Amino acid sequence: MSSSEKSASTNKLDKILAEAQQRRETGYREKALKMYPWVCGRCAREFSGKRVSELTVHHRDHNHDNNPEDGSNWELLCLYCHDNEHARYTDQQYFGESSTATPKTTRATHKALGSLAELLASRKADS
């Protein structure tokens, strides 16, 4: 298979996958917009008209294939809150306790202001 044939095959596959994802997202987005008020579930901003496109369907369990008919895994979030939610989820995964990226720290034993009371008492006694 030549490189141009591979490229055409890859492009066709990418197009098919993108269309399938679009159909899936359109289906649950339409259902969620019918079920829930057009309000961000985090910041409570209300949306109407063309601005409804700024509302996204967030999957509470972060599994985009979990789309129950009752919408129990969905919530409507504005673009900003949705990005924030995914950033927090990514941080949690990256810096979780089992992560090797999490710095291992020990408890501090030095007390920076431990002798402050004695110092103040000695100064009071000197004056």
Order of alpha helices (4+ residues) and beta strands (2+ residues): alpha-beta-beta-alpha-alpha
